[in-house]
């Protein structure tokens, strides 16, 4: 059950994070793509405006770069522009420092094609030597069907492993298409996708293990509570099973001797009454624990005299302890006050004192001390006896937990007293714990402030 719960938590967590990562990556990619497209179009328009400039058109070399206008032939290729387009202006803005005013701005790789209205090449221009077939193939990549009569039309295509962006400027005499190399920009977008894929995969792996770790930690208290609940139900059932069996058996004996007098059958009735009282005490303790859990926020606390509370419990029990041949010694520091509920604290003192008396050895001794310790008040109740083994010290405050079930039953306990004491101390933001030496005895400590 808990494994399925953990797996569902992991699936929901991973799906949620994956969706958020995809949305974030898609947003970043979209913004980057739009920025690249905007910068590309700006460069296209700059280069196009350069070729449209009358000054630069008059300076444009013809001859090698001049198309024949007959079927798109451009002679031996475009002009290299070595006279008017020096190589040291590649990538420089038109008219910039050290730049040639006759060179296309910004882009180091660009070229222009002019066509007539039937899309036949009439002129070409490039600062690099290009073959006629390259111009023809580039022109074929242009989407001619989307070109209007007056508006610029942009687009992109790949040719011979290079990405090109173009802008078509319609004119009355035909079209002028300007091309620039955008391989680097497309490479940025491609690398961005690969980076997102790798980062996303690594992050999902890391998030999976982190989610699994925190899922196990989150489910651990639930698992622990579930196991305690199962143990509680089993222990409660076991505690109720024995007295019910005794009551049922004694009732059968009474039914088998219906003609006998009540006086002769009184023994069986006493057994039934004893077990009934035991069940009543058990159910009352369980009900009290439940009520305490439900009333944590409504419990009224106030300052009270802890010294008087301890003495009010010890004094009435002195006679009972004396009858059991157990010595009692106590040292109560006067006028110590704590903040809490006095009746509940008295119950804690009674539980610890009664527990110490029950489990003291023959002719044993019980010692109670109350003293100031820093800003807290420390109550210690110790006894002589068999003590508590180290493996039991951390569990003796659990409900129904007993180190020796047969011995506990002999003393009339059912394993809820210390659980009630811990619940009360927890409500008072205090601390209760035990220390013991096997064969010498045990000491229970309660720290309150």
NUDREN-97722 format. One record per residue (C-alpha): residue in one letter; residue number from 1; x, y, z. Coordinates in steps of 0.5 Angstrom, whole numbers. Each point is the difference from the previous one (the first is absolute). Layout:
<recs>
{A, NUM, {X, Y, Z}};
...
</recs>
This chain:
<recs>
{X, 1, {0, 0, 0}};
{X, 2, {5, 5, 2}};
{X, 3, {5, -2, -6}};
{X, 4, {-6, 2, -5}};
{X, 5, {-1, 6, 4}};
{X, 6, {7, 2, -1}};
{X, 7, {0, -2, -7}};
{X, 8, {-7, 5, -1}};
{X, 9, {4, 5, 3}};
{X, 10, {6, -1, -4}};
{X, 11, {-4, 0, -7}};
{X, 12, {-4, 6, 2}};
{X, 13, {6, 4, 2}};
{X, 14, {4, -2, -6}};
{X, 15, {-6, 2, -5}};
{X, 16, {-1, 6, 4}};
{X, 17, {7, 2, -1}};
{X, 18, {1, -2, -7}};
{X, 19, {-6, 4, -2}};
{X, 20, {3, 6, 3}};
{X, 21, {7, -1, -3}};
{X, 22, {-3, -1, -7}};
{X, 23, {-4, 7, 1}};
{X, 24, {6, 3, 3}};
{X, 25, {4, -2, -6}};
{X, 26, {-5, 1, -5}};
{X, 27, {-1, 7, 2}};
{X, 28, {8, 1, 0}};
{X, 29, {0, -3, -7}};
{X, 30, {-5, 4, -3}};
{X, 31, {3, 7, 3}};
{X, 32, {7, -2, -3}};
{X, 33, {-3, -2, -6}};
{X, 34, {-4, 6, -1}};
{X, 35, {6, 5, 2}};
{X, 36, {4, -4, -5}};
{X, 37, {-5, 1, -6}};
{X, 38, {-1, 7, 2}};
{X, 39, {8, 1, 0}};
{X, 40, {0, -4, -7}};
{X, 41, {-6, 4, -3}};
{X, 42, {4, 7, 2}};
{X, 43, {6, -2, -3}};
{X, 44, {-3, -2, -6}};
{X, 45, {-4, 6, -1}};
{X, 46, {7, 4, 1}};
{X, 47, {3, -4, -5}};
{X, 48, {-6, 1, -5}};
{X, 49, {0, 7, 1}};
{X, 50, {7, 0, -1}};
{X, 51, {-1, -3, -7}};
{X, 52, {-6, 5, -1}};
{X, 53, {4, 6, 1}};
{X, 54, {2, 4, -6}};
{X, 55, {7, 2, 2}};
{X, 56, {2, -8, 1}};
{X, 57, {-4, -2, -6}};
{X, 58, {4, 5, -5}};
{X, 59, {6, -3, 4}};
{X, 60, {-2, -7, -1}};
{X, 61, {5, -3, -5}};
{X, 62, {-3, -3, -6}};
{X, 63, {4, -5, -5}};
{X, 64, {1, -6, 3}};
{X, 65, {-6, 1, 5}};
{X, 66, {-4, 3, -5}};
{X, 67, {-6, -6, -2}};
{X, 68, {-1, 0, -8}};
{X, 69, {-8, 0, 2}};
{X, 70, {-1, -6, -5}};
{X, 71, {-2, -6, 4}};
{X, 72, {4, 2, 6}};
{X, 73, {7, -1, -3}};
{X, 74, {5, 4, 4}};
{X, 75, {6, -1, -4}};
{X, 76, {6, -3, 4}};
{X, 77, {-3, 2, 7}};
{X, 78, {-1, 6, 4}};
{X, 79, {5, 5, 1}};
{X, 80, {5, -1, 6}};
{X, 81, {-1, 8, 1}};
{X, 82, {8, 0, 2}};
{X, 83, {0, 7, -3}};
{X, 84, {-6, 3, 4}};
{X, 85, {-1, -5, 5}};
{X, 86, {7, -1, 4}};
{X, 87, {0, -6, 5}};
{X, 88, {2, 4, 6}};
{X, 89, {-8, 3, 0}};
{X, 90, {-3, -7, 1}};
{X, 91, {-4, 0, 6}};
{X, 92, {0, 7, 1}};
{X, 93, {-5, 5, -1}};
{X, 94, {-1, 5, -6}};
{X, 95, {4, 6, 1}};
{X, 96, {3, -2, 7}};
{X, 97, {7, 1, 2}};
{X, 98, {4, -4, -5}};
{X, 99, {-6, -2, -4}};
{X, 100, {-1, 1, -7}};
{X, 101, {-6, 4, -2}};
{X, 102, {-1, -5, -6}};
{X, 103, {-1, -6, 4}};
{X, 104, {-6, -4, 3}};
{X, 105, {-1, 2, 7}};
{X, 106, {1, -5, 6}};
{X, 107, {0, -7, -3}};
{X, 108, {7, -3, -3}};
{X, 109, {-4, -5, -5}};
{X, 110, {-6, 3, -4}};
{X, 111, {-2, 1, -7}};
{X, 112, {-5, 3, -5}};
{X, 113, {-4, -3, -6}};
{X, 114, {-4, 5, -4}};
{X, 115, {-6, -4, -4}};
{X, 116, {-5, 3, -5}};
{X, 117, {-7, -1, 1}};
{X, 118, {0, -8, -3}};
{X, 119, {6, -1, 6}};
{X, 120, {5, -1, -5}};
{X, 121, {7, 3, 2}};
{X, 122, {2, 7, -3}};
{X, 123, {6, 1, 5}};
{X, 124, {4, -2, 6}};
{X, 125, {4, 3, 5}};
{X, 126, {5, -3, 5}};
{X, 127, {6, 1, 3}};
{X, 128, {2, -7, 0}};
{X, 129, {1, -4, -7}};
{X, 130, {-6, -5, -1}};
{X, 131, {-2, -4, -5}};
{X, 132, {-6, 1, -5}};
{X, 133, {-3, -6, 3}};
{X, 134, {0, 2, 7}};
{X, 135, {-4, 6, -2}};
{X, 136, {-5, -4, -4}};
{X, 137, {-1, -5, 6}};
{X, 138, {-1, 6, 5}};
{X, 139, {-5, 3, -4}};
{X, 140, {-4, -6, -1}};
{X, 141, {0, -1, 8}};
{X, 142, {-4, 7, 0}};
{X, 143, {-7, -1, 1}};
{X, 144, {-2, 4, -6}};
{X, 145, {-8, -1, 1}};
{X, 146, {0, 4, 7}};
{X, 147, {3, 6, -3}};
{X, 148, {-4, 6, -1}};
{X, 149, {0, 6, -4}};
{X, 150, {2, 5, 5}};
{X, 151, {2, -3, 7}};
{X, 152, {6, -3, 2}};
{X, 153, {0, -8, 0}};
{X, 154, {5, -4, 5}};
{X, 155, {2, -7, 1}};
{X, 156, {6, -5, 1}};
{X, 157, {2, -6, -3}};
{X, 158, {6, -5, 0}};
{X, 159, {5, -1, -6}};
{X, 160, {6, -4, 0}};
{X, 161, {1, 0, 8}};
{X, 162, {-1, 7, 1}};
{X, 163, {-6, 4, 2}};
{X, 164, {-2, 6, -4}};
{X, 165, {-6, 5, 2}};
{X, 166, {-2, 5, -6}};
{X, 167, {-5, 6, -1}};
{X, 168, {-3, 1, -6}};
{X, 169, {-1, 7, -2}};
{X, 170, {-6, 1, -6}};
{X, 171, {1, 5, -5}};
{X, 172, {-3, 2, -7}};
{X, 173, {6, -3, -4}};
{X, 174, {0, -6, 4}};
{X, 175, {3, -3, 7}};
{X, 176, {6, 1, 4}};
{X, 177, {2, -5, 5}};
{X, 178, {5, 1, 5}};
{X, 179, {3, -6, 4}};
{X, 180, {4, -1, 6}};
{X, 181, {3, -6, 4}};
{X, 182, {-3, -1, 6}};
{X, 183, {3, -7, 1}};
{X, 184, {3, 3, 7}};
{X, 185, {-7, 2, 2}};
{X, 186, {-3, -7, -1}};
{X, 187, {5, -3, 3}};
{X, 188, {-1, 4, 6}};
{X, 189, {-7, -3, 0}};
{X, 190, {2, -7, -1}};
{X, 191, {5, 0, 5}};
{X, 192, {-6, 3, 5}};
{X, 193, {-4, -6, -1}};
{X, 194, {5, -5, 1}};
{X, 195, {2, 4, 6}};
{X, 196, {-7, 0, 3}};
{X, 197, {0, -7, -2}};
{X, 198, {6, -2, 4}};
{X, 199, {-1, 4, 6}};
{X, 200, {-8, -2, 0}};
{X, 201, {2, -7, 0}};
{X, 202, {6, 1, 6}};
{X, 203, {-5, 4, 4}};
{X, 204, {-5, -5, -1}};
{X, 205, {5, -6, 3}};
{X, 206, {2, 5, 5}};
{X, 207, {-7, 2, 2}};
{X, 208, {-2, -8, 0}};
{X, 209, {5, -2, 5}};
{X, 210, {-2, 6, 4}};
{X, 211, {-7, -1, 0}};
{X, 212, {1, -7, 2}};
{X, 213, {4, 2, 6}};
{X, 214, {-5, 5, 2}};
{X, 215, {-6, -5, -1}};
{X, 216, {3, -5, 4}};
{X, 217, {1, 5, 6}};
{X, 218, {-7, 3, -1}};
{X, 219, {-3, -7, 0}};
{X, 220, {4, -2, 6}};
{X, 221, {-4, 3, 5}};
{X, 222, {-7, -3, -3}};
{X, 223, {3, -7, 0}};
{X, 224, {2, 1, 7}};
{X, 225, {-6, 3, 2}};
{X, 226, {-4, -6, -4}};
{X, 227, {5, -5, 3}};
{X, 228, {-2, 3, 7}};
{X, 229, {-7, 0, -1}};
{X, 230, {0, -8, -2}};
{X, 231, {4, -1, 6}};
{X, 232, {-5, 4, 4}};
{X, 233, {-6, -4, -3}};
{X, 234, {4, -7, 1}};
{X, 235, {2, 2, 7}};
{X, 236, {-7, 3, 2}};
{X, 237, {-3, -7, -3}};
{X, 238, {5, -4, 4}};
{X, 239, {-2, 4, 7}};
{X, 240, {-7, -1, -1}};
{X, 241, {0, -7, -2}};
{X, 242, {3, -3, 6}};
{X, 243, {-6, 3, 5}};
{X, 244, {-5, -1, -5}};
{X, 245, {2, -8, 0}};
{X, 246, {0, 0, 7}};
{X, 247, {-7, 3, 1}};
{X, 248, {-2, -4, -5}};
{X, 249, {3, -7, 3}};
{X, 250, {-3, 3, 7}};
{X, 251, {-7, 1, -3}};
{X, 252, {0, -7, -3}};
{X, 253, {2, -3, 7}};
{X, 254, {-6, 4, 3}};
{X, 255, {-5, -2, -6}};
{X, 256, {2, -8, 2}};
{X, 257, {-2, 1, 7}};
{X, 258, {-6, 4, -1}};
{X, 259, {-3, -4, 6}};
{X, 260, {5, 2, 5}};
{X, 261, {0, 6, 5}};
{X, 262, {3, 7, -2}};
{X, 263, {4, -1, 6}};
{X, 264, {3, -7, -2}};
{X, 265, {2, 3, -7}};
{X, 266, {2, 7, 3}};
{X, 267, {8, -2, -2}};
{X, 268, {-2, 0, -7}};
{X, 269, {-4, 7, 0}};
{X, 270, {6, 3, 4}};
{X, 271, {4, -2, -6}};
{X, 272, {-5, 3, -5}};
{X, 273, {0, 7, 4}};
{X, 274, {8, 0, 0}};
{X, 275, {0, -1, -7}};
{X, 276, {-5, 5, -1}};
{X, 277, {3, 5, 4}};
{X, 278, {7, -1, -4}};
{X, 279, {-4, 1, -7}};
{X, 280, {-3, 6, 3}};
{X, 281, {7, 3, 2}};
{X, 282, {3, -2, -7}};
{X, 283, {-6, 4, -3}};
{X, 284, {0, 6, 4}};
{X, 285, {8, 1, -1}};
{X, 286, {-1, -1, -8}};
{X, 287, {-6, 5, 1}};
{X, 288, {4, 5, 4}};
{X, 289, {6, -1, -5}};
{X, 290, {-5, 2, -6}};
{X, 291, {-3, 6, 4}};
{X, 292, {7, 3, 1}};
{X, 293, {2, -1, -7}};
{X, 294, {-6, 4, -2}};
{X, 295, {0, 5, 5}};
{X, 296, {8, 3, -1}};
{X, 297, {-3, 6, -3}};
{X, 298, {-5, 1, 6}};
{X, 299, {4, -2, 6}};
{X, 300, {0, 6, 5}};
{X, 301, {7, 1, 3}};
{X, 302, {2, 5, 6}};
{X, 303, {6, 0, 5}};
{X, 304, {-1, -4, 6}};
{X, 305, {5, -2, 5}};
{X, 306, {3, -7, -2}};
{X, 307, {3, -1, 7}};
{X, 308, {-7, 0, 3}};
{X, 309, {-2, -5, -5}};
{X, 310, {5, -5, 1}};
{X, 311, {-1, 0, 7}};
{X, 312, {-8, -1, -1}};
{X, 313, {2, -6, -3}};
{X, 314, {5, -3, 4}};
{X, 315, {-3, 1, 7}};
{X, 316, {-6, -4, -1}};
{X, 317, {4, -6, -3}};
{X, 318, {5, 0, 6}};
{X, 319, {-5, -5, 3}};
{X, 320, {-1, -5, -6}};
{X, 321, {8, 0, -1}};
{X, 322, {1, -1, 7}};
{X, 323, {-5, -6, 0}};
{X, 324, {4, -3, -6}};
{X, 325, {6, 0, 5}};
{X, 326, {4, 5, -5}};
{X, 327, {4, 6, 2}};
{X, 328, {-2, 7, -2}};
{X, 329, {5, 6, 0}};
{X, 330, {-2, 7, -4}};
{X, 331, {4, 6, 0}};
{X, 332, {-5, 6, -3}};
{X, 333, {3, 7, -1}};
{X, 334, {-6, 5, 2}};
{X, 335, {-4, 5, -4}};
{X, 336, {2, -3, -7}};
{X, 337, {-5, 2, -5}};
{X, 338, {-1, -2, -7}};
{X, 339, {-5, 2, -5}};
{X, 340, {-5, -5, -2}};
{X, 341, {-6, -4, 2}};
{X, 342, {1, -2, 8}};
{X, 343, {-5, -6, -1}};
{X, 344, {3, -3, -5}};
{X, 345, {7, 1, 3}};
{X, 346, {-2, -3, 6}};
{X, 347, {-3, -6, -4}};
{X, 348, {7, -1, -3}};
{X, 349, {3, 0, 7}};
{X, 350, {-5, -5, 2}};
{X, 351, {2, -5, -6}};
{X, 352, {7, 1, 1}};
{X, 353, {0, -1, 8}};
{X, 354, {-5, -6, -1}};
{X, 355, {5, -3, -5}};
{X, 356, {6, 0, 4}};
{X, 357, {-4, -3, 6}};
{X, 358, {-3, -6, -4}};
{X, 359, {7, -1, -3}};
{X, 360, {5, 0, 6}};
{X, 361, {3, -6, 2}};
{X, 362, {-2, -3, 7}};
{X, 363, {2, 5, 6}};
{X, 364, {2, 5, -6}};
{X, 365, {0, 7, 0}};
{X, 366, {-3, 6, -3}};
{X, 367, {3, 7, -1}};
{X, 368, {-4, 6, -2}};
{X, 369, {4, 7, -1}};
{X, 370, {-2, 7, -3}};
{X, 371, {5, 5, -1}};
{X, 372, {1, 6, -5}};
{X, 373, {5, -1, -6}};
{X, 374, {2, 6, -3}};
{X, 375, {-7, 3, -3}};
{X, 376, {-3, -7, 1}};
{X, 377, {-3, -4, 5}};
{X, 378, {2, -7, 1}};
{X, 379, {-4, -6, 3}};
{X, 380, {4, -6, 1}};
{X, 381, {-4, -7, 2}};
{X, 382, {5, -6, 2}};
{X, 383, {-1, -7, 2}};
{X, 384, {4, -6, 2}};
{X, 385, {-1, -6, -4}};
{X, 386, {2, -4, -6}};
{X, 387, {0, 6, -4}};
{X, 388, {-1, 1, -8}};
{X, 389, {4, -3, -5}};
{X, 390, {3, 5, -5}};
{X, 391, {-4, -2, -6}};
{X, 392, {-7, 1, 4}};
{X, 393, {2, 7, 2}};
{X, 394, {-2, 4, -6}};
{X, 395, {-7, -4, -1}};
{X, 396, {-2, -1, 7}};
{X, 397, {-5, 7, -1}};
{X, 398, {-3, -4, -6}};
{X, 399, {-7, -2, 1}};
{X, 400, {-1, -7, 2}};
{X, 401, {7, -1, 0}};
{X, 402, {3, -4, 6}};
{X, 403, {7, -3, 2}};
{X, 404, {-4, -6, 3}};
{X, 405, {-7, -1, -2}};
{X, 406, {-1, -6, 6}};
{X, 407, {3, 5, 5}};
{X, 408, {-4, 6, -2}};
{X, 409, {-6, -4, 0}};
{X, 410, {1, -3, 7}};
{X, 411, {1, 8, 2}};
{X, 412, {-6, 2, -3}};
{X, 413, {3, 4, -6}};
{X, 414, {-2, 0, -7}};
{X, 415, {5, 4, -3}};
{X, 416, {-3, 7, 0}};
{X, 417, {2, 4, 6}};
{X, 418, {7, 2, -3}};
{X, 419, {-3, 2, -7}};
{X, 420, {-5, 4, 4}};
{X, 421, {5, 3, 4}};
{X, 422, {4, 2, -7}};
{X, 423, {-6, 3, -3}};
{X, 424, {-1, 5, 6}};
{X, 425, {7, 2, 0}};
{X, 426, {0, 1, -8}};
{X, 427, {-6, 4, 1}};
{X, 428, {4, 4, 5}};
{X, 429, {6, 1, -5}};
{X, 430, {4, -4, 5}};
{X, 431, {4, -6, 0}};
{X, 432, {0, -7, 3}};
{X, 433, {5, -5, 0}};
{X, 434, {3, -6, 4}};
{X, 435, {7, -2, 2}};
{X, 436, {1, -7, 3}};
{X, 437, {6, -5, 2}};
{X, 438, {-3, -7, -1}};
{X, 439, {0, -4, 7}};
{X, 440, {0, 7, 4}};
{X, 441, {-6, 4, -2}};
{X, 442, {-3, 5, -4}};
{X, 443, {-1, 8, 0}};
{X, 444, {-5, 4, -4}};
{X, 445, {1, 7, -1}};
{X, 446, {-5, 5, -2}};
{X, 447, {3, 7, -2}};
{X, 448, {-5, 6, 0}};
{X, 449, {0, 8, -1}};
</recs>
